[in-house]
Amino acid sequence: MSGISAGQVFYLQEMIQVKPGQIASRKLSLPDIPDTARTGQEWVLYAMDEEETISSETSPSTKLIYVLEGTLRMLVDVQDCSLTAGGAVIVPRNTWHAYAAGSRCKFLQISL
């Protein structure tokens, strides 16, 4: 259950919690959006404790990363990015990228 209903206000940062020494993720199902398997679009919330990392990876989809809370450091191809709450970055498809929590953080990843 995503906790999202059409016409109701929701707060993404309240839909996931940071867990000590862990990385948490939660896939969101959005109302009135076509089947994500067909469109390839996916919305995932992440919560990372300080100093947690996600190793370098690629994706067949372009991603939008939007930081909700805290500080997230990313390496996108060879570009260092430091994002704070309200900051966003685009990761082009098939581009190597890695994540590191500079502080406890929460972010939304949208695969387009």
Contact map, one row per residue, 1 for C-alpha under 8 A:
1110000000000000000000000001100000000000000000000000000000000000000000000000000000000000000000000000000000000000
1111000000000000000000000011110000000000000000000000000000000000000000000000000000000000000000000000000000000000
1111100000000010000000000000000000000000000000000000000000000000000000000000000000000000000000000000000000000000
0111110101000000000000000000111000000000000000000000000000000000000000000000000000000000000000000000000000000000
0011111100000000000000000000011000000000000000000000000000000000000000000000000000000000000000000000000000000000
0001111100000000000000000000001100000000000000000000000000000000000000000000000000000000000000000000000000000000
0000111110000000000000000000000000000000000000000000000000000000000000000000000000000000000000000000000000000000
0001111111000000000000000000000000000000000000000000000000000000000000000000000000000000000000000000000000000000
0000001111100000000000000000000000000000000000000000000000000000000000000000000000000000000000000000000000000000
0001000111110000000000000000000000000000000000000000000000000000000000000000000000000000000000000000000000000000
0000000011111110000000000000000000000000000000000000000000000000000000000000000000000000000000000000000000000000
0000000001111111000000000000000000000000000010000000000000000000000100000000000000000000000000000000000000000000
0000000000111111100000000000000000000000000000000000000000000000000110000000000000000000000000000000000001100000
0000000000111111100000000000000000000000000000000000000000000000000000000000000000000000000000000000000000000000
0010000000111111100000000000000000000000000000000000000000000000000000000000000000000000000000000000000000000000
0000000000011111110000011100000000000000000011100000000000000000000000000000000000000000000000000000000001000000
0000000000001111111000010000000000000000000000100000000000000000000000000000000000000000000000000000000000000000
0000000000000001111101110000000000000000000000111000000000000000000000000000000000000000000000000000000111000000
0000000000000000111111110000000000000000000000111000000000000000000000000000000000000000000000000000000000000000
0000000000000000011111000000000000000000000000001000000000000000000000000000000000000000000000000000000000000000
0000000000000000001111100000000000000000000000001101000000000000000000000000000000000000000000000000000000000000
0000000000000000011111110000000000000000000000011001000000000000000000000000000000000000000000000000000000000000
0000000000000000011011111000000000000000000001111001000000000000000000000000000000000000000000000000000000000000
0000000000000001111001111100000000000000000001110000000000000000000000000000000000000000000000000000000000000000
0000000000000001000000111110000000000000000111100000000000000000000000000000000000000000000000000000000000000000
0000000000000001000000011111000000000000000111000000000000000000000000000000000000000000000000000000000000000000
0100000000000000000000001111100000000000011110000000000000000000000000000000000000000000000000000000000000000000
1100000000000000000000000111110000000000011110000000000000000000000000000000000000000000000000000000000000000000
1101000000000000000000000011111000000000001000000000000000000000000000000000000000000000000000000000000000000000
0101100000000000000000000001111110000000000000000000000000000000000000000000000000000000000000000000000000000000
0001110000000000000000000000111110000000000000000000000000000000000000000000000000000000000000000000000000000000
0000010000000000000000000000011111000000000000000000000000000000000000000000000000000000000000000000000000000000
0000000000000000000000000000011111110000000000000000000000000000000000000000000000000000000000000000000000000000
0000000000000000000000000000000111110110000000000000000000000000000000000000000000000000000000000000000000000000
0000000000000000000000000000000011111110000000000000000000000000000000000000000000000000000000000000000000000000
0000000000000000000000000000000011111111110000000000000000000000000000000000000000000000000000000000000000000000
0000000000000000000000000000000000111111100000000000000000000000000000000000000000000000000000000000000000000000
0000000000000000000000000000000001111111000000000000000000000000000000000000000000000000000000000000000000000000
0000000000000000000000000000000001111111100000000000000000000000000000000000000000000000000000000000000000000000
0000000000000000000000000000000000011111110000000000000000001000000000000000000000000000000000000000000000000011
0000000000000000000000000000000000011011111000000000000000000000000000000000000000000000000000000000000000000111
0000000000000000000000000011000000010001111100000000000000000000000000000000000000000000000000000000000000001111
0000000000000000000000000011100000000000111110000000000000000000000000000000000000000000000000000000000000011110
0000000000000000000000001111000000000000011111000000000000000000000000000000000000000000000000000000000000011100
0000000000010001000000001111000000000000001111100000000000000000000000000000000000000000000000000000000001111000
0000000000000001000000111100000000000000000111110000000000000000000000000000000000000000000000000000000001111000
0000000000000001111000111000000000000000000011111000000000000000000000000000000000000000000000000000000111100000
0000000000000000011001110000000000000000000001111101100000000000000000000000000000000000000000000000100111000000
0000000000000000011111100000000000000000000000111111000000000000000000000000000000000000000000000000101110000000
0000000000000000000010000000000000000000000000011111000000000000000000000000000000000000000000000000111110000000
0000000000000000000000000000000000000000000000001111100000000000000000000000000000000000000000000001111100000000
0000000000000000000011100000000000000000000000011111110000000000000000000000000000000000000000000001100000000000
0000000000000000000000000000000000000000000000010011111000000000000000000000000000000000000000000111100000000000
0000000000000000000000000000000000000000000000000001111100000000000000000000000000000000000000000111000000000000
0000000000000000000000000000000000000000000000000000111110000000000000000000000000000000000000001110000000000000
0000000000000000000000000000000000000000000000000000011111000000000000000000000000000000000000011110000000000000
0000000000000000000000000000000000000000000000000000001111100000000000000000000000000000000000111100000000000000
0000000000000000000000000000000000000000000000000000000111110000000000000000000000000000000011111000000000000000
0000000000000000000000000000000000000000000000000000000011111100000000000000000000000000000011100000000000000000
0000000000000000000000000000000000000000000000000000000001111100000000000000000000000000000011000000000000000000
0000000000000000000000000000000000000001000000000000000000111110000000000000000000000000000111000000000000000011
0000000000000000000000000000000000000000000000000000000000111111000000000000000000000000011111000000000000000011
0000000000000000000000000000000000000000000000000000000000001111100000000000000000000000011110000000000000001111
0000000000000000000000000000000000000000000000000000000000000111110000000000000000000001111000000000000000011111
0000000000000000000000000000000000000000000000000000000000000011111000000000000000000001111000000000000000111100
0000000000000000000000000000000000000000000000000000000000000001111100000000000000001111100000000000000000111000
0000000000000000000000000000000000000000000000000000000000000000111111110000000000111111000000000000000011110000
0000000000011000000000000000000000000000000000000000000000000000011111000000000000011100000000000000000011110000
0000000000001000000000000000000000000000000000000000000000000000001111100000000000011100000000000000000111100000
0000000000000000000000000000000000000000000000000000000000000000001111110000000000011000000000000000011111000000
0000000000000000000000000000000000000000000000000000000000000000001011111000000001111000000000000000111110000000
0000000000000000000000000000000000000000000000000000000000000000001001111100000001110000000000000011111010000000
0000000000000000000000000000000000000000000000000000000000000000000000111110000111100000000000000011110000000000
0000000000000000000000000000000000000000000000000000000000000000000000011111000111100000000000001111000000000000
0000000000000000000000000000000000000000000000000000000000000000000000001111111110000000000000001110000000000000
0000000000000000000000000000000000000000000000000000000000000000000000000111111110000000001000111100000000000000
0000000000000000000000000000000000000000000000000000000000000000000000000011111000000000000000111000000000000000
0000000000000000000000000000000000000000000000000000000000000000000000000011111100000000000000000000000000000000
0000000000000000000000000000000000000000000000000000000000000000000000000011111110000000000000000000000000000000
0000000000000000000000000000000000000000000000000000000000000000000000001111011111000000000000000000000000000000
0000000000000000000000000000000000000000000000000000000000000000000000001111001111100000000000000000000000000000
0000000000000000000000000000000000000000000000000000000000000000000000111100000111110000000000000000000000000000
0000000000000000000000000000000000000000000000000000000000000000001000111100000011111111000000000000000000000000
0000000000000000000000000000000000000000000000000000000000000000001111110000000001111110000000000000000000000000
0000000000000000000000000000000000000000000000000000000000000000011111100000000000111110000000000000000000000000
0000000000000000000000000000000000000000000000000000000000000000011110000000000000111111000000000000000000000000
0000000000000000000000000000000000000000000000000000000000000000011000000000000000111111100000000000000000000000
0000000000000000000000000000000000000000000000000000000000000001111000000000000000100111110000000000000000000000
0000000000000000000000000000000000000000000000000000000000000001110000000000000000000011111000000000000000000000
0000000000000000000000000000000000000000000000000000000000000111100000000000000000000001111100000000000000000000
0000000000000000000000000000000000000000000000000000000000000111100000000001000000000000111110101000000000000000
0000000000000000000000000000000000000000000000000000000000001110000000000000000000000000011111100000000000000000
0000000000000000000000000000000000000000000000000000000001111110000000000000000000000000001111100000000000000000
0000000000000000000000000000000000000000000000000000000001111100000000000000000000000000000111110000000000000000
0000000000000000000000000000000000000000000000000000000011100000000000000001100000000000001111111000000000000000
0000000000000000000000000000000000000000000000000000000111000000000000000001100000000000000001111100000000000000
0000000000000000000000000000000000000000000000000000001111000000000000000111100000000000001000111110000000000000
0000000000000000000000000000000000000000000000000000111110000000000000000111000000000000000000011111000000000000
0000000000000000000000000000000000000000000000000000111100000000000000011110000000000000000000001111100000000000
0000000000000000000000000000000000000000000000000011110000000000000000011100000000000000000000000111110000000000
0000000000000000000000000000000000000000000000011111100000000000000000111000000000000000000000000011111110000000
0000000000000000000000000000000000000000000000000110000000000000000001111000000000000000000000000001111110000000
0000000000000000000000000000000000000000000000001110000000000000000001110000000000000000000000000000111110000000
0000000000000000010000000000000000000000000000111110000000000000000011100000000000000000000000000000111111000000
0000000000000000010000000000000000000000000000111100000000000000001111110000000000000000000000000000111111100000
0000000000001001010000000000000000000000000011110000000000000000001111000000000000000000000000000000000111110000
0000000000001000000000000000000000000000000011100000000000000000111110000000000000000000000000000000000011111000
0000000000000000000000000000000000000000001111000000000000000001111100000000000000000000000000000000000001111100
0000000000000000000000000000000000000000011111000000000000000011110000000000000000000000000000000000000000111110
0000000000000000000000000000000000000000111100000000000000000011100000000000000000000000000000000000000000011111
0000000000000000000000000000000000000001111000000000000000001111000000000000000000000000000000000000000000001111
0000000000000000000000000000000000000001110000000000000000001111000000000000000000000000000000000000000000000111
